[in-house]
Amino acid sequence: AIVGRSGSGKSTIFRILLRLYKIKNGNVYIDGVNIYDYSKEVYASNVSIVTQKPFLFDMSIKENFSLVDSNFKNQVKVCKRVGIHDFIMQLPDGYNTKLTQDANNLSVGQKQLLALARTLLSKAEILLFDEVTSALDIPTSKKILKIMKELKKNHTILMITHKPSMMKKADEIIVLDRGEVCARGKHKELMEQSKVYNRLQK
């Protein structure tokens, strides 16, 4: 988990990892290879992001998924994995249901689960979660957390969060303050050692 007050540099780190910013000093490596040495296609297939306001195209659910993987069996498989398949099947046209602009015919939680399913279809091994539970109700947040626990078995997961409950679940927490790492460790350690982290818990 990457945590810190607004403006501390959390989103900048994600933009760097997505190669949206080119850093002037230092390097970022994946498997010992500089991230800028990967081709655009290879890098995009290995690093994927889920944001707090996911973007879905005004086309059918199936067509949204097909932009990443056109195999319908794979689409159904990931939807079952994230727990959105039954909801889709209750829609009048199932997977062929057309989404309105910005998917306004879905709830925030449903959009988030569809976006997560689409990300899993990419088969990326490094997943970035940017405040994915900030606008979700408690049941959907718990569902997302359960999925993340399962995914971490064979993925690298980095998440930005302001929620103390999410911070406590992380294997390691990196605390940022004014653009610098001021502490890192597990929740219990940081509660004893970091004033900045203690303020974030409140």
Salt bridges, closest charged atoms under 4 A:
ASP69 OD2 - LYS123 NZ 3.36
GLU131 OE2 - HIS162 ND1 2.21
GLU150 OE2 - ARG81 NE 3.17
ASP171 OD1 - LYS152 NZ 3.07
GLU172 OE2 - ARG184 NE 2.87
ASP177 OD1 - ARG5 NH2 2.97
